[in-house]
Amino acid sequence: MASLIDRVLASPWTAEVVVVDDGSTDGSRKVLSDLVDQPGYEKLRVFHQGTNQGKGAALRRGFSEATAAYVVVQDADLEYDPAEYGALVQPLLSNQADVVYGSRFLAGQAHRVLYFWHSVGNKFLTTLSNMFTNLNLTDMETCYKVFRREVIQSIEIEEDRFGFEPEVTAKVAKAGWRVYELGISYAGRTYDDGKKIGWRDGVRAVVCIVKYSPIGDRLQRLLK
């Protein structure tokens, strides 16, 4: 955890680091509490969830607490490199985009070679999402999503777990925000390293793709 925060703080693009401890039981809470009081960590702001609620719930809290102009989603496992923040925010700085997705499938950056079926599943979910949103993303499930703060704070995040990815993508598309995509590096983890996402999350992603689409809106209105 400390090494991740140090790498995020090392980026010249970091205005603040908002960390949401989602009911951790691995000692992260104490590490974070100790860091906040140390010199050099003035940009670090830590918020604790009483119980583990999931990725979407942690992001919902983090987004609500953010105060900087741009918000970057950063997982705690360093599969994604904070050194790439500068490239990711450029389309926002030049007023070309409101949201930027960092794609692991666009050429140009190094990627650890891992699971074939994970890549198939990711491409299936991205394609299905594109069919419902009319976007042409290559990596809907990417962690690196960058938003203008007013954009992400205008979106109501309802999903508590990994359904966040298709939900926020659908809501960004529905609102008509300008979306750009940029190739990024990726140092993926194995299950032995602690990777958690599984097939149930894939099934939930399909549900969310439909649920938060215009078709899903019409179905929900009919069922009321």
Backbone as numpy.savetxt, mean C-alpha at the origin, in Angstrom:
# Nx Ny Nz CAx CAy CAz Cx Cy Cz
12.62 -3.71 12.47 11.79 -2.50 12.47 12.65 -1.25 12.47
13.68 -1.23 13.36 14.54 -0.05 13.44 15.28 0.20 12.14
15.73 -0.88 11.49 16.47 -0.72 10.23 15.57 -0.18 9.13
14.31 -0.61 9.12 13.35 -0.07 8.15 13.16 1.43 8.36
12.91 1.84 9.59 12.68 3.25 9.88 13.92 4.07 9.54
15.10 3.54 9.81 16.33 4.26 9.46 16.43 4.46 7.95
16.05 3.45 7.19 16.12 3.57 5.73 15.08 4.56 5.20
13.90 4.56 5.79 12.87 5.52 5.38 13.31 6.94 5.73
13.86 7.13 6.92 14.32 8.45 7.33 15.52 8.93 6.51
16.27 7.99 5.95 17.44 8.36 5.15 17.06 8.99 3.82
15.83 8.78 3.39 15.39 9.36 2.13 15.21 10.87 2.28
15.77 11.66 1.37 15.58 13.11 1.45 14.13 13.53 1.18
13.30 12.59 0.73 11.90 12.89 0.41 10.98 12.66 1.60
11.52 12.18 2.71 10.68 11.84 3.87 10.43 13.06 4.74
9.17 13.47 4.84 8.78 14.60 5.69 8.36 14.12 7.07
7.78 12.94 7.13 7.36 12.34 8.40 7.23 10.84 8.19
7.35 10.08 9.26 7.15 8.64 9.21 6.03 8.31 10.19
4.90 7.87 9.64 3.75 7.50 10.46 3.72 5.98 10.55
3.98 5.46 11.73 4.01 4.01 11.94 2.79 3.60 12.73
2.08 2.60 12.23 0.93 2.05 12.96 1.30 0.64 13.41
1.43 0.48 14.71 1.70 -0.84 15.28 0.36 -1.54 15.48
0.12 -2.56 14.66 -1.21 -3.19 14.61 -1.30 -4.33 15.62
-1.21 -3.98 16.90 -1.33 -5.00 17.94 -0.24 -6.03 17.90
1.00 -5.62 17.60 2.11 -6.58 17.46 2.43 -7.25 18.80
2.97 -8.47 18.70 3.37 -9.23 19.90 4.82 -9.68 19.80
5.57 -9.11 18.86 6.95 -9.55 18.63 8.00 -8.58 19.20
7.58 -7.67 20.03 8.52 -6.71 20.61 8.62 -5.40 19.85
7.90 -5.29 18.72 7.97 -4.06 17.92 7.48 -2.84 18.70
6.50 -3.05 19.56 5.92 -1.94 20.32 6.99 -1.25 21.17
7.81 -2.06 21.86 8.86 -1.49 22.71 9.94 -0.81 21.87
10.31 -1.45 20.74 11.32 -0.86 19.86 10.86 0.52 19.40
9.61 0.62 18.99 9.07 1.89 18.51 9.03 2.94 19.62
8.61 2.52 20.80 8.53 3.44 21.93 9.91 3.98 22.29
10.92 3.12 22.21 12.30 3.54 22.50 12.81 4.51 21.44
12.49 4.24 20.18 13.00 5.08 19.08 12.44 6.50 19.14
11.16 6.62 19.45 10.51 7.93 19.45 11.23 8.92 20.35
11.82 8.44 21.43 12.47 9.31 22.41 13.94 9.59 22.10
14.46 9.00 21.02 15.87 9.18 20.71 16.10 10.36 19.76
17.24 11.05 19.90 17.59 12.12 18.95 17.70 11.56 17.54
17.26 12.33 16.56 17.32 11.89 15.17 16.04 11.26 14.67
15.09 11.04 15.59 13.82 10.41 15.20 12.64 11.36 15.40
12.91 12.65 15.26 11.86 13.65 15.46 10.74 13.53 14.43
11.04 12.97 13.25 10.02 12.82 12.21 9.14 11.58 12.43
9.49 10.76 13.40 8.77 9.51 13.64 7.56 9.75 14.53
6.40 9.29 14.06 5.15 9.36 14.83 4.58 7.95 14.89
4.30 7.46 16.09 3.87 6.08 16.29 2.46 6.04 16.87
1.64 5.17 16.30 0.27 4.97 16.77 0.05 3.48 16.99
-0.59 3.13 18.08 -0.80 1.73 18.43 -2.27 1.34 18.31
-2.51 0.21 17.64 -3.85 -0.38 17.62 -3.95 -1.31 18.83
-5.09 -1.30 19.50 -5.25 -2.14 20.68 -5.13 -3.63 20.38
-5.66 -4.05 19.24 -5.60 -5.45 18.82 -5.21 -5.49 17.35
-4.76 -6.65 16.91 -4.41 -6.82 15.49 -5.68 -6.80 14.66
-5.77 -5.84 13.73 -6.97 -5.68 12.91 -6.73 -5.92 11.43
-5.47 -5.92 10.99 -5.18 -6.18 9.59 -4.58 -4.99 8.87
-4.04 -5.26 7.68 -3.34 -4.23 6.91 -4.24 -3.04 6.59
-5.45 -3.31 6.12 -6.34 -2.22 5.74 -6.66 -1.32 6.93
-6.88 -1.93 8.10 -7.20 -1.15 9.30 -6.01 -0.29 9.71
-4.80 -0.85 9.61 -3.60 -0.08 9.96 -3.40 1.08 9.00
-3.62 0.83 7.72 -3.48 1.91 6.73 -4.55 2.99 6.94
-5.76 2.59 7.24 -6.82 3.55 7.50 -6.41 4.50 8.62
-5.83 3.95 9.68 -5.36 4.80 10.80 -4.21 5.68 10.34
-3.25 5.11 9.62 -2.11 5.88 9.17 -2.50 7.03 8.25
-3.39 6.77 7.32 -3.84 7.82 6.40 -4.49 8.97 7.16
-5.28 8.63 8.17 -5.99 9.67 8.91 -5.03 10.54 9.71
-3.86 9.99 10.07 -2.89 10.73 10.88 -1.87 11.49 10.03
-1.79 11.21 8.74 -0.77 11.83 7.88 -0.99 13.32 7.75
0.11 14.08 7.70 0.02 15.53 7.54 0.85 16.04 6.36
1.73 15.22 5.79 2.58 15.66 4.68 1.77 15.72 3.39
2.32 16.39 2.38 1.60 16.61 1.12 1.36 15.32 0.35
2.30 14.37 0.45 2.19 13.10 -0.28 2.32 11.95 0.71
1.59 10.87 0.43 1.57 9.72 1.33 2.02 8.48 0.56
3.07 7.81 1.07 3.60 6.58 0.46 3.30 5.42 1.40
2.74 4.35 0.87 2.52 3.14 1.66 3.81 2.34 1.68
4.32 2.02 2.88 5.55 1.26 3.03 5.30 0.10 3.99
5.43 -1.14 3.50 5.34 -2.29 4.39 6.59 -2.36 5.27
6.52 -3.15 6.33 7.60 -3.20 7.31 8.70 -4.19 6.97
8.57 -4.92 5.87 9.50 -6.02 5.62 10.60 -5.70 4.62
10.64 -4.49 4.09 11.69 -4.04 3.16 11.75 -4.86 1.87
10.61 -5.42 1.43 10.55 -5.96 0.08 10.64 -4.83 -0.94
10.27 -3.63 -0.49 10.27 -2.44 -1.35 11.30 -1.45 -0.80
12.00 -0.76 -1.70 13.16 0.05 -1.34 12.81 1.54 -1.18
12.94 2.10 0.03 12.65 3.52 0.24 13.52 4.46 -0.59
14.63 3.97 -1.11 15.48 4.81 -1.96 14.76 5.23 -3.25
13.62 4.59 -3.56 12.89 4.89 -4.79 11.77 5.92 -4.59
11.66 6.48 -3.40 10.61 7.48 -3.15 10.69 8.65 -4.14
11.91 9.11 -4.41 12.08 10.27 -5.30 11.45 10.06 -6.66
11.71 8.88 -7.25 11.14 8.57 -8.56 9.62 8.45 -8.48
9.12 7.87 -7.38 7.69 7.64 -7.25 6.89 8.94 -7.13
7.47 9.96 -6.49 6.70 11.20 -6.30 6.82 12.17 -7.48
7.71 11.90 -8.43 7.91 12.84 -9.52 6.64 13.14 -10.31
5.82 12.13 -10.70 4.58 12.45 -11.44 3.62 13.33 -10.63
3.70 13.25 -9.29 2.87 14.11 -8.45 3.43 15.53 -8.42
4.75 15.63 -8.28 5.39 16.94 -8.23 5.21 17.73 -9.52
5.20 17.00 -10.65 5.04 17.66 -11.95 3.57 17.86 -12.32
2.67 17.52 -11.38 1.22 17.66 -11.57 0.69 16.84 -12.75
1.32 15.70 -13.00 0.81 14.78 -14.00 -0.15 13.77 -13.41
-0.01 13.49 -12.12 -0.77 12.42 -11.49 -1.27 12.84 -10.12
-2.31 12.13 -9.65 -2.81 12.26 -8.29 -2.44 11.03 -7.47
-2.22 9.92 -8.18 -1.87 8.64 -7.55 -0.81 7.96 -8.41
0.20 7.36 -7.76 1.25 6.64 -8.49 1.36 5.22 -7.93
1.34 4.23 -8.80 1.54 2.83 -8.42 2.95 2.41 -8.83
3.69 1.80 -7.92 4.98 1.24 -8.26 4.82 -0.19 -8.73
5.14 -0.47 -9.98 4.89 -1.80 -10.55 6.12 -2.69 -10.48
5.93 -3.91 -9.97 6.99 -4.92 -9.95 7.13 -5.61 -11.29
6.23 -5.33 -12.23 6.23 -6.06 -13.49 6.64 -5.21 -14.69
6.87 -3.93 -14.47 7.43 -3.10 -15.54 8.94 -3.24 -15.54
9.54 -3.29 -16.71 10.97 -3.57 -16.84 11.81 -2.42 -16.29
13.06 -2.74 -15.96 14.02 -1.70 -15.62 14.66 -1.84 -14.26
14.04 -2.55 -13.32 14.60 -2.67 -11.98 14.77 -4.14 -11.61
15.65 -4.39 -10.63 15.95 -5.75 -10.20 14.79 -6.35 -9.40
14.53 -7.63 -9.60 13.47 -8.33 -8.88 13.98 -9.69 -8.43
13.71 -10.04 -7.19 14.02 -11.40 -6.75 13.06 -12.36 -7.43
13.59 -13.48 -7.94 12.78 -14.47 -8.62 12.23 -15.45 -7.58
10.87 -15.51 -7.52 10.25 -16.38 -6.52 9.15 -17.23 -7.13
7.93 -17.07 -6.65 6.85 -18.02 -6.91 6.10 -17.74 -8.21
6.09 -18.73 -9.10 5.40 -18.60 -10.39 3.90 -18.40 -10.17
3.29 -19.23 -9.31 1.84 -19.17 -9.17 1.39 -17.89 -8.47
2.26 -17.31 -7.64 1.92 -16.01 -7.08 1.85 -14.95 -8.17
2.78 -15.02 -9.11 2.78 -14.03 -10.19 1.55 -14.22 -11.08
1.16 -15.49 -11.32 -0.04 -15.77 -12.10 -1.27 -15.20 -11.39
-1.36 -15.45 -10.07 -2.48 -14.95 -9.30 -2.54 -13.43 -9.31
-1.37 -12.80 -9.18 -1.32 -11.34 -9.18 -1.80 -10.79 -10.52
-1.33 -11.38 -11.61 -1.72 -10.90 -12.93 -3.22 -11.13 -13.18
-3.74 -12.25 -12.68 -5.18 -12.51 -12.80 -5.98 -11.44 -12.07
-5.59 -11.15 -10.82 -6.33 -10.15 -10.04 -6.20 -8.76 -10.66
-5.00 -8.43 -11.16 -4.82 -7.12 -11.79 -5.67 -7.01 -13.05
-5.70 -8.08 -13.85 -6.51 -8.06 -15.08 -7.99 -7.94 -14.74
-8.44 -8.70 -13.75 -9.84 -8.65 -13.36 -10.19 -7.24 -12.83
-9.30 -6.70 -12.02 -9.52 -5.34 -11.52 -9.61 -4.34 -12.68
-8.70 -4.46 -13.64 -8.72 -3.56 -14.79 -10.03 -3.65 -15.57
-10.58 -4.85 -15.66 -11.83 -5.04 -16.38 -12.98 -4.27 -15.71
-12.93 -4.18 -14.38 -14.00 -3.49 -13.65 -13.74 -2.00 -13.48
-12.45 -1.59 -13.52 -12.13 -0.16 -13.31 -11.84 0.57 -14.61
-11.56 -0.18 -15.69 -11.14 0.38 -16.97 -9.79 1.08 -16.89
-8.97 0.71 -15.90 -7.58 1.13 -15.85 -6.73 0.09 -16.58
-5.46 0.42 -16.86 -4.59 -0.58 -17.50 -3.32 -0.79 -16.68
-3.52 -1.02 -15.37 -2.41 -1.28 -14.46 -1.74 -2.61 -14.77
-0.47 -2.73 -14.39 0.23 -4.02 -14.49 0.40 -4.68 -13.13
0.16 -3.92 -12.01 0.40 -4.46 -10.67 -0.52 -3.80 -9.66
-1.77 -4.21 -9.68 -2.76 -3.64 -8.76 -2.42 -3.94 -7.31
-1.79 -5.09 -7.04 -1.52 -5.54 -5.68 -0.24 -4.97 -5.09
0.46 -4.10 -5.79 1.70 -3.55 -5.28 1.53 -2.83 -3.94
2.54 -2.93 -3.10 2.52 -2.16 -1.85 2.72 -0.68 -2.14
3.66 -0.35 -3.05 4.00 1.05 -3.28 2.90 1.77 -4.05
2.04 2.40 -3.27 1.02 3.30 -3.80 1.27 4.66 -3.18
1.33 5.69 -3.99 1.63 7.04 -3.52 0.45 7.94 -3.87
0.00 8.72 -2.90 -1.20 9.54 -3.08 -0.92 11.00 -2.69
-1.57 11.92 -3.36 -1.71 13.23 -2.76 -2.52 13.03 -1.48
-2.11 13.70 -0.42 -2.77 13.44 0.87 -4.27 13.69 0.82
-4.69 14.74 0.11 -6.13 15.04 0.07 -6.90 13.96 -0.69
-6.21 13.25 -1.59 -6.86 12.16 -2.33 -7.14 11.00 -1.41
-6.11 10.51 -0.72 -6.31 9.31 0.10 -7.18 9.62 1.31
-7.13 10.85 1.82 -7.98 11.17 2.96 -9.44 11.41 2.56
-9.69 11.50 1.26 -11.07 11.63 0.79 -11.72 10.28 0.54
-10.93 9.21 0.62 -11.43 7.86 0.33 -11.72 7.12 1.63
-12.91 6.60 1.75 -13.27 5.80 2.93 -12.77 4.37 2.74
-11.81 3.95 3.56 -11.28 2.59 3.47 -12.12 1.69 4.37
-12.77 0.70 3.78 -13.66 -0.18 4.52 -13.04 -1.54 4.84
-12.12 -2.00 4.00 -11.52 -3.32 4.19 -10.46 -3.29 5.29
-10.46 -4.31 6.14 -9.49 -4.38 7.24 -8.23 -5.16 6.88
-8.32 -6.04 5.89 -7.15 -6.87 5.58 -6.60 -6.51 4.19
-6.21 -7.53 3.42 -5.57 -7.28 2.14 -6.55 -6.85 1.05
-7.84 -6.82 1.37 -8.81 -6.30 0.42 -8.62 -4.82 0.15
-7.76 -4.18 0.95 -7.45 -2.76 0.72 -7.02 -2.49 -0.70
-6.19 -3.35 -1.30 -5.60 -3.08 -2.61 -6.67 -2.92 -3.70
-7.55 -3.93 -3.90 -8.59 -3.74 -4.92 -9.60 -2.68 -4.54
-9.87 -2.52 -3.24 -10.83 -1.49 -2.82 -10.33 -0.10 -3.18
-9.11 0.23 -2.79 -8.63 1.59 -3.05 -8.45 1.83 -4.54
-8.07 0.79 -5.29 -7.93 0.93 -6.74 -9.28 1.25 -7.38
-10.32 0.53 -6.96 -11.66 0.78 -7.49 -12.13 2.18 -7.16
-11.87 2.62 -5.94 -12.37 3.94 -5.52 -11.58 5.08 -6.16
-10.28 4.86 -6.39 -9.49 5.85 -7.12 -10.01 5.98 -8.55
-10.27 4.85 -9.19 -10.77 4.87 -10.57 -12.15 5.51 -10.63
-13.01 5.17 -9.67 -14.38 5.68 -9.66 -14.40 7.21 -9.50
-13.44 7.74 -8.73 -13.38 9.18 -8.49 -12.72 9.94 -9.63
-12.10 9.21 -10.57 -11.50 9.86 -11.72 -10.14 10.48 -11.46
-9.44 10.05 -10.38 -8.11 10.58 -10.12 -7.13 10.11 -11.19
-6.15 10.93 -11.49 -5.14 10.60 -12.50 -4.14 9.61 -11.91
-3.96 8.46 -12.59 -3.11 7.39 -12.08 -1.92 7.19 -13.00
-0.72 7.16 -12.44 0.49 6.81 -13.17 1.09 5.54 -12.58
1.94 4.89 -13.36 2.59 3.66 -12.92 4.08 3.74 -13.25
4.90 3.21 -12.35 6.35 3.32 -12.48 7.00 2.00 -12.08
7.97 1.54 -12.87 8.68 0.31 -12.53 9.53 0.47 -11.28
9.47 -0.52 -10.39 10.24 -0.49 -9.14 10.98 -1.81 -8.96
11.96 -1.82 -8.06 12.65 -3.06 -7.71 11.80 -3.82 -6.69
12.16 -5.08 -6.46 11.37 -5.90 -5.54 12.23 -7.02 -4.99
12.39 -7.04 -3.65 13.14 -8.11 -2.98 12.15 -8.96 -2.21
11.39 -9.79 -2.93 10.29 -10.55 -2.33 10.74 -11.52 -1.27
9.82 -11.78 -0.33 10.09 -12.72 0.75 9.49 -14.09 0.43
10.04 -15.12 1.07 9.47 -16.46 1.00 8.53 -16.65 2.19
7.82 -17.78 2.22 6.99 -18.08 3.37 7.83 -18.29 4.62
9.04 -18.84 4.46 9.94 -19.00 5.60 10.37 -17.65 6.17
10.41 -16.63 5.31 10.76 -15.28 5.76 9.61 -14.58 6.47
8.41 -15.17 6.38 7.27 -14.58 7.07 6.18 -14.03 6.17
6.24 -14.36 4.87 5.19 -13.89 3.97 3.85 -14.46 4.41
2.82 -13.60 4.49 1.54 -14.01 5.09 0.40 -14.21 4.10
0.42 -13.52 2.98 -0.74 -13.55 2.09 -0.95 -14.94 1.50
-2.20 -15.39 1.45 -2.49 -16.73 0.96 -3.70 -16.73 0.04
-4.19 -17.93 -0.27 -5.26 -18.05 -1.27 -6.57 -17.42 -0.78
-6.81 -17.44 0.53 -8.04 -16.81 1.04 -8.05 -15.32 0.76
-6.86 -14.70 0.84 -6.78 -13.28 0.51 -7.05 -13.03 -0.96
-6.65 -13.99 -1.80 -6.95 -13.89 -3.23 -8.44 -13.95 -3.49
-9.13 -14.84 -2.80 -10.58 -14.95 -2.95 -11.25 -13.66 -2.49
-10.78 -13.11 -1.37 -11.36 -11.85 -0.88 -11.11 -10.71 -1.86
-9.93 -10.74 -2.52 -9.62 -9.70 -3.51 -10.63 -9.72 -4.64
-11.00 -10.93 -5.10 -12.01 -11.04 -6.17 -13.34 -10.45 -5.71
-13.73 -10.78 -4.49 -14.97 -10.22 -3.93 -14.92 -8.70 -3.92
-13.77 -8.16 -3.49 -13.64 -6.70 -3.38 -13.65 -6.03 -4.75
-13.04 -6.67 -5.74 -13.03 -6.11 -7.09 -14.46 -5.88 -7.58
-15.31 -6.86 -7.33 -16.72 -6.74 -7.75 -17.48 -5.80 -6.83
-17.28 -5.95 -5.53 -18.04 -5.20 -4.53 -17.91 -3.69 -4.70
-16.69 -3.22 -4.96 -16.45 -1.77 -5.01 -16.51 -1.19 -6.42
-16.94 -2.00 -7.38 -17.11 -1.53 -8.75 -18.50 -0.92 -8.92
-18.73 -0.21 -10.02 -20.10 0.28 -10.29 -21.14 -0.83 -10.31
-20.74 -2.01 -10.81 -21.66 -3.15 -10.81 -22.01 -3.53 -9.38
-20.98 -3.57 -8.51 -21.21 -3.89 -7.10 -22.12 -2.87 -6.43
-21.92 -1.60 -6.78 -22.79 -0.55 -6.21 -24.25 -0.80 -6.58
-24.47 -1.16 -7.85 -25.85 -1.39 -8.30 -26.46 -2.61 -7.60
-25.64 -3.67 -7.42 -26.14 -4.88 -6.74 -26.50 -4.58 -5.30
-25.66 -3.78 -4.63 -25.94 -3.45 -3.22 -27.20 -2.62 -3.09
-27.43 -1.71 -4.05 -28.66 -0.92 -4.00 -29.90 -1.78 -4.22
-29.77 -2.79 -5.11 -30.89 -3.68 -5.37 -31.22 -4.55 -4.16
-30.18 -4.90 -3.39 -30.37 -5.81 -2.25 -30.88 -5.09 -1.02
-30.84 -3.76 -1.03 -31.31 -3.02 0.14 -32.84 -2.99 0.22
